[in-house]
Structures are given as C-alpha cells and as structure tokens.
Amino acid sequence: MPGIDECLLEAMRLPGARGAALVDWTSGLALGVVGEFPGGDAEAAAADVAELARLAAEQPAFAVAPAGDPGPGGPGSTGGADDADPSVEDVIVSNRDGYHLLRFVPAAFDSGAVLHLWLGRAEGNLALARIRLGEMAGRLVLG
C-alpha cells in the first residue's frame, strides 16, 4: 500500500494536475504537498481546503441516511463502525481555469484527512481524476 508521498506523486501524473496535497481537515495542516497551489502558498491552501472539507462533512444536508432517520450517531451518521468517517465522499469546486477535488480518506486514527487535487481546466479530465482519487484514497495508508 502506498504512503503519502507515493500517493501524491501518483495524483500528479493525472492529466492537468497542478498540485496535490493531503490535508488533516480537523486541524488544517498539510500532511504532504507536491506541485503548485493557488496563491503560491501550500499552507494557506491547506487551511482553506480544511475549512471547506469541515463545512461539507459536518452539514446534515449532505449526510447519507434513510429519509427521516438520522441514524444512531445523529445527523450525518451511517450508524456503522466507521461512524468517524464523514458520509461525504468528495467535494468538487470549479472556477474559470480549474477544478479542485477534495476526496475524504478513511483513517484509523481520531482525525480526518482529505486528498486535494488541483486540475487545470483545459488539460484536466474531471471524471478520470475523480475515479483515480477515489482509488488512491482507498489504498492510502494512514496511521
């Protein structure tokens, strides 16, 4: 199973990749970075990514639960053993020149991580990147 560096390098091989990072979305710290980032500051980008990930993960409107049933853990809970993981799989933000993909990574410790991939709009393939980022997140070893 790949570690953080291998995973980020694999993400950078995707067509149109400009930058990739693994971010602890509870603290806003970058656990690994490679490539460029908007504004040229990887740490500031990691803090922004964490804020967006927290917003998506903690909102009941984005939770997966049967209609009218918030589940045993409350809103957003799946009721399973992996209740610490958010029910949101990924978040996609698009702008004029690119895409930002945030993919939640299951973790064995009491924190959450998200893979962030910045793609150029002209060169990037959003569908392929989303599929590959999901595969990478499943193979990534944390903890």
N, CA, C and O atoms as a GROMACS GRO file, in nm:
protein
  572
    1MET      N    1   0.084  -0.118   0.000
    1MET     CA    2   0.000   0.000   0.000
    1MET      C    3   0.089   0.124   0.000
    1MET      O    4   0.190   0.129   0.069
    2PRO      N    5   0.049   0.223  -0.078
    2PRO     CA    6   0.133   0.342  -0.087
    2PRO      C    7   0.122   0.432   0.035
    2PRO      O    8   0.021   0.433   0.105
    3GLY      N    9   0.229   0.508   0.057
    3GLY     CA   10   0.227   0.610   0.161
    3GLY      C   11   0.186   0.743   0.101
    3GLY      O   12   0.145   0.751  -0.014
    4ILE      N   13   0.198   0.847   0.181
    4ILE     CA   14   0.155   0.980   0.139
    4ILE      C   15   0.230   1.029   0.016
    4ILE      O   16   0.168   1.073  -0.081
    5ASP      N   17   0.363   1.022   0.018
    5ASP     CA   18   0.442   1.073  -0.094
    5ASP      C   19   0.410   1.002  -0.224
    5ASP      O   20   0.393   1.066  -0.328
    6GLU      N   21   0.400   0.869  -0.219
    6GLU     CA   22   0.370   0.793  -0.340
    6GLU      C   23   0.231   0.828  -0.394
    6GLU      O   24   0.212   0.839  -0.515
    7CYS      N   25   0.137   0.845  -0.304
    7CYS     CA   26   0.000   0.879  -0.344
    7CYS      C   27  -0.004   1.016  -0.412
    7CYS      O   28  -0.069   1.032  -0.515
    8LEU      N   29   0.065   1.114  -0.355
    8LEU     CA   30   0.065   1.248  -0.413
    8LEU      C   31   0.135   1.251  -0.548
    8LEU      O   32   0.092   1.320  -0.640
    9LEU      N   33   0.244   1.175  -0.561
    9LEU     CA   34   0.312   1.168  -0.690
    9LEU      C   35   0.225   1.101  -0.796
    9LEU      O   36   0.226   1.141  -0.912
   10GLU      N   37   0.149   1.000  -0.755
   10GLU     CA   38   0.055   0.935  -0.847
   10GLU      C   39  -0.053   1.033  -0.891
   10GLU      O   40  -0.092   1.034  -1.007
   11ALA      N   41  -0.101   1.115  -0.798
   11ALA     CA   42  -0.202   1.215  -0.832
   11ALA      C   43  -0.148   1.317  -0.932
   11ALA      O   44  -0.221   1.363  -1.019
   12MET      N   45  -0.020   1.351  -0.920
   12MET     CA   46   0.040   1.449  -1.010
   12MET      C   47   0.059   1.394  -1.151
   12MET      O   48   0.082   1.471  -1.244
   13ARG      N   49   0.049   1.264  -1.168
   13ARG     CA   50   0.059   1.205  -1.302
   13ARG      C   51  -0.073   1.212  -1.379
   13ARG      O   52  -0.077   1.178  -1.498
   14LEU      N   53  -0.178   1.254  -1.314
   14LEU     CA   54  -0.306   1.269  -1.383
   14LEU      C   55  -0.300   1.387  -1.480
   14LEU      O   56  -0.236   1.488  -1.450
   15PRO      N   57  -0.365   1.375  -1.596
   15PRO     CA   58  -0.362   1.485  -1.693
   15PRO      C   59  -0.415   1.614  -1.632
   15PRO      O   60  -0.523   1.617  -1.573
   16GLY      N   61  -0.337   1.722  -1.647
   16GLY     CA   62  -0.379   1.853  -1.599
   16GLY      C   63  -0.350   1.882  -1.454
   16GLY      O   64  -0.382   1.991  -1.406
   17ALA      N   65  -0.290   1.788  -1.380
   17ALA     CA   66  -0.262   1.810  -1.238
   17ALA      C   67  -0.166   1.925  -1.218
   17ALA      O   68  -0.059   1.929  -1.279
   18ARG      N   69  -0.202   2.018  -1.132
   18ARG     CA   70  -0.117   2.132  -1.098
   18ARG      C   71  -0.057   2.117  -0.959
   18ARG      O   72   0.057   2.155  -0.935
   19GLY      N   73  -0.134   2.061  -0.868
   19GLY     CA   74  -0.088   2.044  -0.731
   19GLY      C   75  -0.172   1.941  -0.659
   19GLY      O   76  -0.289   1.920  -0.692
   20ALA      N   77  -0.111   1.877  -0.560
   20ALA     CA   78  -0.183   1.777  -0.481
   20ALA      C   79  -0.136   1.788  -0.336
   20ALA      O   80  -0.021   1.821  -0.309
   21ALA      N   81  -0.227   1.761  -0.246
   21ALA     CA   82  -0.193   1.767  -0.103
   21ALA      C   83  -0.280   1.669  -0.026
   21ALA      O   84  -0.391   1.636  -0.066
   22LEU      N   85  -0.226   1.625   0.086
   22LEU     CA   86  -0.305   1.552   0.184
   22LEU      C   87  -0.317   1.644   0.304
   22LEU      O   88  -0.217   1.688   0.360
   23VAL      N   89  -0.440   1.673   0.343
   23VAL     CA   90  -0.466   1.772   0.446
   23VAL      C   91  -0.545   1.708   0.560
   23VAL      O   92  -0.642   1.636   0.537
   24ASP      N   93  -0.502   1.736   0.682
   24ASP     CA   94  -0.580   1.698   0.801
   24ASP      C   95  -0.691   1.801   0.812
   24ASP      O   96  -0.666   1.916   0.846
   25TRP      N   97  -0.814   1.759   0.782
   25TRP     CA   98  -0.923   1.857   0.776
   25TRP      C   99  -0.975   1.901   0.912
   25TRP      O  100  -1.054   1.994   0.919
   26THR      N  101  -0.932   1.837   1.019
   26THR     CA  102  -0.972   1.884   1.151
   26THR      C  103  -0.879   1.994   1.201
   26THR      O  104  -0.923   2.082   1.276
   27SER      N  105  -0.752   1.991   1.162
   27SER     CA  106  -0.656   2.092   1.208
   27SER      C  107  -0.617   2.192   1.100
   27SER      O  108  -0.573   2.302   1.133
   28GLY      N  109  -0.632   2.156   0.973
   28GLY     CA  110  -0.591   2.243   0.865
   28GLY      C  111  -0.446   2.230   0.826
   28GLY      O  112  -0.396   2.310   0.746
   29LEU      N  113  -0.377   2.132   0.881
   29LEU     CA  114  -0.235   2.112   0.850
   29LEU      C  115  -0.217   2.026   0.726
   29LEU      O  116  -0.289   1.928   0.706
   30ALA      N  117  -0.120   2.063   0.643
   30ALA     CA  118  -0.085   1.983   0.526
   30ALA      C  119   0.006   1.869   0.572
   30ALA      O  120   0.110   1.894   0.633
   31LEU      N  121  -0.033   1.746   0.544
   31LEU     CA  122   0.047   1.629   0.580
   31LEU      C  123   0.146   1.595   0.470
   31LEU      O  124   0.243   1.522   0.493
   32GLY      N  125   0.122   1.647   0.351
   32GLY     CA  126   0.211   1.629   0.237
   32GLY      C  127   0.164   1.717   0.124
   32GLY      O  128   0.043   1.734   0.104
   33VAL      N  129   0.258   1.773   0.049
   33VAL     CA  130   0.224   1.859  -0.064
   33VAL      C  131   0.321   1.834  -0.179
   33VAL      O  132   0.436   1.797  -0.158
   34VAL      N  133   0.271   1.856  -0.301
   34VAL     CA  134   0.355   1.847  -0.420
   34VAL      C  135   0.292   1.936  -0.527
   34VAL      O  136   0.170   1.944  -0.538
   35GLY      N  137   0.374   2.002  -0.605
   35GLY     CA  138   0.324   2.087  -0.714
   35GLY      C  139   0.297   2.229  -0.669
   35GLY      O  140   0.349   2.276  -0.568
   36GLU      N  141   0.213   2.297  -0.747
   36GLU     CA  142   0.177   2.437  -0.723
   36GLU      C  143   0.046   2.445  -0.645
   36GLU      O  144  -0.030   2.348  -0.635
   37PHE      N  145   0.021   2.565  -0.590
   37PHE     CA  146  -0.105   2.588  -0.522
   37PHE      C  147  -0.153   2.728  -0.550
   37PHE      O  148  -0.072   2.818  -0.573
   38PRO      N  149  -0.284   2.750  -0.550
   38PRO     CA  150  -0.337   2.884  -0.576
   38PRO      C  151  -0.276   2.984  -0.478
   38PRO      O  152  -0.272   2.960  -0.357
   39GLY      N  153  -0.229   3.094  -0.530
   39GLY     CA  154  -0.167   3.195  -0.444
   39GLY      C  155  -0.023   3.162  -0.410
   39GLY      O  156   0.045   3.244  -0.347
   40GLY      N  157   0.026   3.044  -0.449
   40GLY     CA  158   0.164   3.006  -0.423
   40GLY      C  159   0.193   2.962  -0.281
   40GLY      O  160   0.309   2.938  -0.248
   41ASP      N  161   0.094   2.951  -0.196
   41ASP     CA  162   0.114   2.916  -0.056
   41ASP      C  163   0.041   2.786  -0.022
   41ASP      O  164  -0.082   2.785  -0.008
   42ALA      N  165   0.116   2.677  -0.011
   42ALA     CA  166   0.057   2.546   0.015
   42ALA      C  167  -0.011   2.540   0.153
   42ALA      O  168  -0.116   2.478   0.167
   43GLU      N  169   0.047   2.605   0.253
   43GLU     CA  170  -0.012   2.601   0.388
   43GLU      C  171  -0.145   2.677   0.393
   43GLU      O  172  -0.240   2.632   0.457
   44ALA      N  173  -0.151   2.791   0.325
   44ALA     CA  174  -0.277   2.867   0.321
   44ALA      C  175  -0.383   2.788   0.244
   44ALA      O  176  -0.500   2.786   0.282
   45ALA      N  177  -0.342   2.724   0.135
   45ALA     CA  178  -0.436   2.642   0.058
   45ALA      C  179  -0.487   2.526   0.143
   45ALA      O  180  -0.605   2.493   0.137
   46ALA      N  181  -0.399   2.465   0.223
   46ALA     CA  182  -0.439   2.354   0.310
   46ALA      C  183  -0.543   2.400   0.412
   46ALA      O  184  -0.639   2.329   0.439
   47ALA      N  185  -0.524   2.518   0.468
   47ALA     CA  186  -0.621   2.571   0.565
   47ALA      C  187  -0.756   2.595   0.498
   47ALA      O  188  -0.860   2.567   0.557
   48ASP      N  189  -0.754   2.646   0.374
   48ASP     CA  190  -0.879   2.668   0.301
   48ASP      C  191  -0.948   2.536   0.268
   48ASP      O  192  -1.070   2.525   0.279
   49VAL      N  193  -0.870   2.437   0.227
   49VAL     CA  194  -0.923   2.304   0.196
   49VAL      C  195  -0.988   2.244   0.320
   49VAL      O  196  -1.097   2.188   0.313
   50ALA      N  197  -0.921   2.256   0.434
   50ALA     CA  198  -0.974   2.201   0.559
   50ALA      C  199  -1.107   2.267   0.596
   50ALA      O  200  -1.200   2.200   0.641
   51GLU      N  201  -1.115   2.398   0.578
   51GLU     CA  202  -1.238   2.469   0.611
   51GLU      C  203  -1.354   2.421   0.522
   51GLU      O  204  -1.465   2.400   0.571
   52LEU      N  205  -1.328   2.404   0.393
   52LEU     CA  206  -1.431   2.356   0.301
   52LEU      C  207  -1.470   2.212   0.334
   52LEU      O  208  -1.588   2.177   0.331
   53ALA      N  209  -1.371   2.127   0.364
   53ALA     CA  210  -1.398   1.987   0.399
   53ALA      C  211  -1.483   1.977   0.526
   53ALA      O  212  -1.579   1.900   0.531
   54ARG      N  213  -1.447   2.057   0.628
   54ARG     CA  214  -1.526   2.057   0.752
   54ARG      C  215  -1.669   2.101   0.724
   54ARG      O  216  -1.764   2.041   0.775
   55LEU      N  217  -1.684   2.204   0.645
   55LEU     CA  218  -1.818   2.254   0.613
   55LEU      C  219  -1.902   2.146   0.546
   55LEU      O  220  -2.018   2.126   0.582
   56ALA      N  221  -1.844   2.077   0.449
   56ALA     CA  222  -1.919   1.971   0.379
   56ALA      C  223  -1.946   1.852   0.470
   56ALA      O  224  -2.057   1.798   0.470
   57ALA      N  225  -1.847   1.810   0.548
   57ALA     CA  226  -1.860   1.688   0.629
   57ALA      C  227  -1.955   1.705   0.747
   57ALA      O  228  -2.017   1.608   0.791
   58GLU      N  229  -1.967   1.825   0.798
   58GLU     CA  230  -2.044   1.846   0.921
   58GLU      C  231  -2.187   1.893   0.899
   58GLU      O  232  -2.261   1.915   0.995
   59GLN      N  233  -2.227   1.908   0.773
   59GLN     CA  234  -2.362   1.957   0.746
   59GLN      C  235  -2.460   1.841   0.726
   59GLN      O  236  -2.438   1.755   0.640
   60PRO      N  237  -2.566   1.839   0.803
   60PRO     CA  238  -2.665   1.732   0.790
   60PRO      C  239  -2.726   1.723   0.650
   60PRO      O  240  -2.770   1.615   0.610
   61ALA      N  241  -2.730   1.832   0.577
   61ALA     CA  242  -2.790   1.830   0.443
   61ALA      C  243  -2.713   1.739   0.347
   61ALA      O  244  -2.769   1.692   0.248
   62PHE      N  245  -2.585   1.714   0.375
   62PHE     CA  246  -2.503   1.631   0.287
   62PHE      C  247  -2.486   1.489   0.341
   62PHE      O  248  -2.411   1.410   0.283
   63ALA      N  249  -2.554   1.456   0.449
   63ALA     CA  250  -2.541   1.325   0.512
   63ALA      C  251  -2.619   1.219   0.436
   63ALA      O  252  -2.717   1.249   0.368
   64VAL      N  253  -2.574   1.096   0.448
   64VAL     CA  254  -2.642   0.984   0.386
   64VAL      C  255  -2.714   0.907   0.496
   64VAL      O  256  -2.650   0.846   0.582
   65ALA      N  257  -2.845   0.910   0.494
   65ALA     CA  258  -2.927   0.834   0.589
   65ALA      C  259  -3.063   0.815   0.525
   65ALA      O  260  -3.105   0.897   0.444
   66PRO      N  261  -3.134   0.707   0.561
   66PRO     CA  262  -3.268   0.688   0.507
   66PRO      C  263  -3.356   0.807   0.542
   66PRO      O  264  -3.337   0.870   0.647
   67ALA      N  265  -3.451   0.839   0.458
   67ALA     CA  266  -3.540   0.953   0.480
   67ALA      C  267  -3.604   0.946   0.617
   67ALA      O  268  -3.665   0.846   0.654
   68GLY      N  269  -3.588   1.055   0.693
   68GLY     CA  270  -3.649   1.064   0.825
   68GLY      C  271  -3.573   0.993   0.935
   68GLY      O  272  -3.616   0.998   1.050
   69ASP      N  273  -3.461   0.926   0.903
   69ASP     CA  274  -3.385   0.852   1.004
   69ASP      C  275  -3.242   0.906   1.011
   69ASP      O  276  -3.162   0.876   0.922
   70PRO      N  277  -3.210   0.985   1.115
   70PRO     CA  278  -3.075   1.039   1.125
   70PRO      C  279  -2.972   0.935   1.165
   70PRO      O  280  -2.853   0.964   1.164
   71GLY      N  281  -3.013   0.815   1.199
   71GLY     CA  282  -2.919   0.710   1.240
   71GLY      C  283  -2.880   0.724   1.386
   71GLY      O  284  -2.907   0.827   1.447
   72PRO      N  285  -2.816   0.620   1.443
   72PRO     CA  286  -2.783   0.621   1.584
   72PRO      C  287  -2.684   0.730   1.624
   72PRO      O  288  -2.685   0.775   1.738
   73GLY      N  289  -2.599   0.772   1.534
   73GLY     CA  290  -2.499   0.873   1.567
   73GLY      C  291  -2.546   1.014   1.538
   73GLY      O  292  -2.468   1.108   1.550
   74GLY      N  293  -2.672   1.031   1.501
   74GLY     CA  294  -2.723   1.164   1.472
   74GLY      C  295  -2.707   1.198   1.325
   74GLY      O  296  -2.677   1.111   1.244
   75PRO      N  297  -2.728   1.324   1.291
   75PRO     CA  298  -2.719   1.366   1.151
   75PRO      C  299  -2.582   1.336   1.092
   75PRO      O  300  -2.479   1.362   1.155
   76GLY      N  301  -2.581   1.282   0.972
   76GLY     CA  302  -2.456   1.252   0.904
   76GLY      C  303  -2.398   1.118   0.939
   76GLY      O  304  -2.303   1.073   0.876
   77SER      N  305  -2.455   1.052   1.038
   77SER     CA  306  -2.404   0.923   1.082
   77SER      C  307  -2.457   0.812   0.994
   77SER      O  308  -2.572   0.816   0.950
   78THR      N  309  -2.374   0.713   0.969
   78THR     CA  310  -2.420   0.597   0.895
   78THR      C  311  -2.459   0.484   0.989
   78THR      O  312  -2.519   0.385   0.947
   79GLY      N  313  -2.425   0.501   1.117
   79GLY     CA  314  -2.460   0.401   1.215
   79GLY      C  315  -2.366   0.283   1.219
   79GLY      O  316  -2.384   0.193   1.301
   80GLY      N  317  -2.266   0.282   1.134
   80GLY     CA  318  -2.173   0.169   1.127
   80GLY      C  319  -2.047   0.191   1.209
   80GLY      O  320  -2.034   0.290   1.281
   81ALA      N  321  -1.954   0.096   1.194
   81ALA     CA  322  -1.829   0.102   1.268
   81ALA      C  323  -1.742   0.218   1.224
   81ALA      O  324  -1.655   0.263   1.299
   82ASP      N  325  -1.764   0.267   1.103
   82ASP     CA  326  -1.681   0.375   1.053
   82ASP      C  327  -1.751   0.509   1.068
   82ASP      O  328  -1.737   0.597   0.982
   83ASP      N  329  -1.827   0.527   1.176
   83ASP     CA  330  -1.901   0.650   1.200
   83ASP      C  331  -1.812   0.772   1.207
   83ASP      O  332  -1.860   0.883   1.186
   84ALA      N  333  -1.681   0.756   1.237
   84ALA     CA  334  -1.591   0.870   1.244
   84ALA      C  335  -1.567   0.929   1.106
   84ALA      O  336  -1.531   1.046   1.095
   85ASP      N  337  -1.586   0.851   1.001
   85ASP     CA  338  -1.564   0.899   0.866
   85ASP      C  339  -1.688   0.974   0.819
   85ASP      O  340  -1.801   0.932   0.846
   86PRO      N  341  -1.669   1.087   0.749
   86PRO     CA  342  -1.786   1.160   0.700
   86PRO      C  343  -1.858   1.082   0.592
   86PRO      O  344  -1.797   1.000   0.522
   87SER      N  345  -1.988   1.107   0.577
   87SER     CA  346  -2.063   1.037   0.474
   87SER      C  347  -2.039   1.099   0.336
   87SER      O  348  -2.075   1.039   0.235
   88VAL      N  349  -1.980   1.217   0.331
   88VAL     CA  350  -1.946   1.281   0.204
   88VAL      C  351  -1.823   1.211   0.147
   88VAL      O  352  -1.725   1.191   0.218
   89GLU      N  353  -1.828   1.173   0.019
   89GLU     CA  354  -1.713   1.110  -0.045
   89GLU      C  355  -1.614   1.214  -0.097
   89GLU      O  356  -1.494   1.208  -0.069
   90ASP      N  357  -1.668   1.309  -0.174
   90ASP     CA  358  -1.579   1.410  -0.228
   90ASP      C  359  -1.653   1.541  -0.251
   90ASP      O  360  -1.776   1.546  -0.250
   91VAL      N  361  -1.574   1.646  -0.273
   91VAL     CA  362  -1.626   1.780  -0.300
   91VAL      C  363  -1.554   1.830  -0.424
   91VAL      O  364  -1.433   1.813  -0.436
   92ILE      N  365  -1.627   1.890  -0.516
   92ILE     CA  366  -1.568   1.943  -0.639
   92ILE      C  367  -1.603   2.092  -0.647
   92ILE      O  368  -1.719   2.131  -0.639
   93VAL      N  369  -1.499   2.172  -0.664
   93VAL     CA  370  -1.517   2.316  -0.683
   93VAL      C  371  -1.456   2.350  -0.818
   93VAL      O  372  -1.341   2.315  -0.846
   94SER      N  373  -1.533   2.419  -0.902
   94SER     CA  374  -1.479   2.458  -1.032
   94SER      C  375  -1.475   2.610  -1.041
   94SER      O  376  -1.559   2.680  -0.985
   95ASN      N  377  -1.375   2.658  -1.114
   95ASN     CA  378  -1.368   2.801  -1.145
   95ASN      C  379  -1.330   2.815  -1.291
   95ASN      O  380  -1.326   2.715  -1.363
   96ARG      N  381  -1.302   2.935  -1.336
   96ARG     CA  382  -1.276   2.958  -1.478
   96ARG      C  383  -1.161   2.877  -1.534
   96ARG      O  384  -1.167   2.832  -1.649
   97ASP      N  385  -1.057   2.857  -1.456
   97ASP     CA  386  -0.939   2.790  -1.512
   97ASP      C  387  -0.907   2.654  -1.451
   97ASP      O  388  -0.808   2.592  -1.490
   98GLY      N  389  -0.986   2.606  -1.358
   98GLY     CA  390  -0.951   2.477  -1.300
   98GLY      C  391  -1.059   2.415  -1.213
   98GLY      O  392  -1.168   2.469  -1.195
   99TYR      N  393  -1.022   2.300  -1.161
   99TYR     CA  394  -1.107   2.224  -1.071
   99TYR      C  395  -1.027   2.193  -0.944
   99TYR      O  396  -0.906   2.171  -0.950
  100HIS      N  397  -1.096   2.191  -0.832
  100HIS     CA  398  -1.038   2.147  -0.707
  100HIS      C  399  -1.120   2.028  -0.661
  100HIS      O  400  -1.240   2.039  -0.637
  101LEU      N  401  -1.055   1.913  -0.647
  101LEU     CA  402  -1.122   1.792  -0.599
  101LEU      C  403  -1.074   1.764  -0.458
  101LEU      O  404  -0.953   1.763  -0.433
  102LEU      N  405  -1.165   1.743  -0.368
  102LEU     CA  406  -1.133   1.704  -0.231
  102LEU      C  407  -1.194   1.566  -0.210
  102LEU      O  408  -1.315   1.548  -0.221
  103ARG      N  409  -1.111   1.470  -0.179
  103ARG     CA  410  -1.157   1.332  -0.157
  103ARG      C  411  -1.127   1.293  -0.013
  103ARG      O  412  -1.012   1.296   0.029
  104PHE      N  413  -1.230   1.257   0.063
  104PHE     CA  414  -1.212   1.217   0.202
  104PHE      C  415  -1.144   1.082   0.208
  104PHE      O  416  -1.177   0.991   0.132
  105VAL      N  417  -1.047   1.069   0.300
  105VAL     CA  418  -0.969   0.947   0.315
  105VAL      C  419  -1.006   0.884   0.448
  105VAL      O  420  -0.996   0.949   0.552
  106PRO      N  421  -1.048   0.758   0.447
  106PRO     CA  422  -1.075   0.689   0.574
  106PRO      C  423  -0.945   0.676   0.654
  106PRO      O  424  -0.840   0.646   0.597
  107ALA      N  425  -0.951   0.699   0.784
  107ALA     CA  426  -0.832   0.692   0.867
  107ALA      C  427  -0.858   0.608   0.991
  107ALA      O  428  -0.970   0.603   1.042
  108ALA      N  429  -0.754   0.542   1.038
  108ALA     CA  430  -0.765   0.456   1.156
  108ALA      C  431  -0.749   0.534   1.285
  108ALA      O  432  -0.771   0.479   1.393
  109PHE      N  433  -0.712   0.660   1.276
  109PHE     CA  434  -0.693   0.740   1.397
  109PHE      C  435  -0.805   0.840   1.412
  109PHE      O  436  -0.891   0.852   1.324
  110ASP      N  437  -0.805   0.913   1.522
  110ASP     CA  438  -0.915   1.003   1.556
  110ASP      C  439  -0.903   1.137   1.485
  110ASP      O  440  -0.910   1.242   1.549
  111SER      N  441  -0.886   1.134   1.357
  111SER     CA  442  -0.876   1.256   1.278
  111SER      C  443  -0.926   1.225   1.139
  111SER      O  444  -0.954   1.110   1.107
  112GLY      N  445  -0.937   1.326   1.057
  112GLY     CA  446  -0.980   1.304   0.921
  112GLY      C  447  -0.880   1.363   0.824
  112GLY      O  448  -0.816   1.464   0.854
  113ALA      N  449  -0.868   1.301   0.711
  113ALA     CA  450  -0.778   1.352   0.608
  113ALA      C  451  -0.854   1.362   0.478
  113ALA      O  452  -0.950   1.290   0.454
  114VAL      N  453  -0.809   1.454   0.394
  114VAL     CA  454  -0.869   1.474   0.264
  114VAL      C  455  -0.757   1.493   0.162
  114VAL      O  456  -0.661   1.566   0.186
  115LEU      N  457  -0.772   1.426   0.048
  115LEU     CA  458  -0.680   1.447  -0.064
  115LEU      C  459  -0.732   1.566  -0.144
  115LEU      O  460  -0.851   1.572  -0.176
  116HIS      N  461  -0.644   1.660  -0.174
  116HIS     CA  462  -0.681   1.775  -0.255
  116HIS      C  463  -0.602   1.771  -0.384
  116HIS      O  464  -0.479   1.762  -0.382
  117LEU      N  465  -0.672   1.777  -0.496
  117LEU     CA  466  -0.608   1.779  -0.627
  117LEU      C  467  -0.655   1.902  -0.701
  117LEU      O  468  -0.775   1.927  -0.713
  118TRP      N  469  -0.559   1.981  -0.751
  118TRP     CA  470  -0.589   2.098  -0.831
  118TRP      C  471  -0.560   2.064  -0.976
  118TRP      O  472  -0.446   2.031  -1.011
  119LEU      N  473  -0.662   2.071  -1.061
  119LEU     CA  474  -0.651   2.037  -1.203
  119LEU      C  475  -0.670   2.161  -1.289
  119LEU      O  476  -0.756   2.244  -1.261
  120GLY      N  477  -0.590   2.171  -1.395
  120GLY     CA  478  -0.614   2.274  -1.496
  120GLY      C  479  -0.737   2.236  -1.576
  120GLY      O  480  -0.754   2.120  -1.612
  121ARG      N  481  -0.821   2.332  -1.603
  121ARG     CA  482  -0.948   2.304  -1.671
  121ARG      C  483  -0.927   2.257  -1.815
  121ARG      O  484  -0.996   2.165  -1.861
  122ALA      N  485  -0.835   2.318  -1.887
  122ALA     CA  486  -0.814   2.285  -2.028
  122ALA      C  487  -0.752   2.146  -2.047
  122ALA      O  488  -0.786   2.076  -2.142
  123GLU      N  489  -0.662   2.107  -1.956
  123GLU     CA  490  -0.591   1.980  -1.972
  123GLU      C  491  -0.649   1.867  -1.888
  123GLU      O  492  -0.627   1.749  -1.918
  124GLY      N  493  -0.721   1.901  -1.785
  124GLY     CA  494  -0.768   1.801  -1.689
  124GLY      C  495  -0.890   1.724  -1.734
  124GLY      O  496  -0.970   1.774  -1.814
  125ASN      N  497  -0.904   1.605  -1.684
  125ASN     CA  498  -1.020   1.521  -1.708
  125ASN      C  499  -1.084   1.497  -1.571
  125ASN      O  500  -1.039   1.412  -1.494
  126LEU      N  501  -1.188   1.572  -1.542
  126LEU     CA  502  -1.252   1.570  -1.411
  126LEU      C  503  -1.303   1.431  -1.373
  126LEU      O  504  -1.284   1.387  -1.260
  127ALA      N  505  -1.366   1.363  -1.465
  127ALA     CA  506  -1.422   1.230  -1.436
  127ALA      C  507  -1.310   1.130  -1.403
  127ALA      O  508  -1.320   1.056  -1.305
  128LEU      N  509  -1.206   1.128  -1.484
  128LEU     CA  510  -1.094   1.038  -1.460
  128LEU      C  511  -1.026   1.071  -1.327
  128LEU      O  512  -0.993   0.981  -1.249
  129ALA      N  513  -1.005   1.198  -1.300
  129ALA     CA  514  -0.940   1.239  -1.176
  129ALA      C  515  -1.022   1.197  -1.054
  129ALA      O  516  -0.966   1.154  -0.954
  130ARG      N  517  -1.153   1.211  -1.064
  130ARG     CA  518  -1.238   1.172  -0.951
  130ARG      C  519  -1.230   1.022  -0.925
  130ARG      O  520  -1.222   0.979  -0.810
  131ILE      N  521  -1.231   0.943  -1.030
  131ILE     CA  522  -1.221   0.798  -1.015
  131ILE      C  523  -1.086   0.760  -0.955
  131ILE      O  524  -1.080   0.682  -0.859
  132ARG      N  525  -0.979   0.813  -1.011
  132ARG     CA  526  -0.844   0.778  -0.964
  132ARG      C  527  -0.819   0.826  -0.821
  132ARG      O  528  -0.755   0.756  -0.743
  133LEU      N  529  -0.870   0.944  -0.786
  133LEU     CA  530  -0.852   0.994  -0.650
  133LEU      C  531  -0.924   0.904  -0.550
  133LEU      O  532  -0.875   0.881  -0.440
  134GLY      N  533  -1.040   0.853  -0.589
  134GLY     CA  534  -1.112   0.758  -0.503
  134GLY      C  535  -1.033   0.631  -0.483
  134GLY      O  536  -1.028   0.578  -0.372
  135GLU      N  537  -0.971   0.581  -0.589
  135GLU     CA  538  -0.888   0.460  -0.578
  135GLU      C  539  -0.767   0.486  -0.488
  135GLU      O  540  -0.733   0.402  -0.404
  136MET      N  541  -0.704   0.601  -0.505
  136MET     CA  542  -0.587   0.636  -0.423
  136MET      C  543  -0.624   0.647  -0.276
  136MET      O  544  -0.551   0.600  -0.189
  137ALA      N  545  -0.737   0.710  -0.249
  137ALA     CA  546  -0.782   0.726  -0.110
  137ALA      C  547  -0.805   0.591  -0.044
  137ALA      O  548  -0.778   0.573   0.074
  138GLY      N  549  -0.856   0.496  -0.122
  138GLY     CA  550  -0.881   0.362  -0.068
  138GLY      C  551  -0.754   0.285  -0.037
  138GLY      O  552  -0.753   0.199   0.051
  139ARG      N  553  -0.647   0.315  -0.111
  139ARG     CA  554  -0.521   0.245  -0.091
  139ARG      C  555  -0.425   0.314   0.005
  139ARG      O  556  -0.329   0.253   0.053
  140LEU      N  557  -0.450   0.441   0.033
  140LEU     CA  558  -0.360   0.519   0.114
  140LEU      C  559  -0.352   0.466   0.257
  140LEU      O  560  -0.455   0.437   0.319
  141VAL      N  561  -0.230   0.452   0.307
  141VAL     CA  562  -0.210   0.403   0.442
  141VAL      C  563  -0.182   0.520   0.535
  141VAL      O  564  -0.082   0.590   0.519
  142LEU      N  565  -0.271   0.542   0.631
  142LEU     CA  566  -0.252   0.647   0.730
  142LEU      C  567  -0.246   0.584   0.868
  142LEU      O  568  -0.315   0.487   0.897
  143GLY      N  569  -0.163   0.643   0.952
  143GLY     CA  570  -0.158   0.596   1.091
  143GLY      C  571  -0.052   0.504   1.118
  143GLY      O  572  -0.038   0.458   1.231
   0.00000   0.00000   0.00000
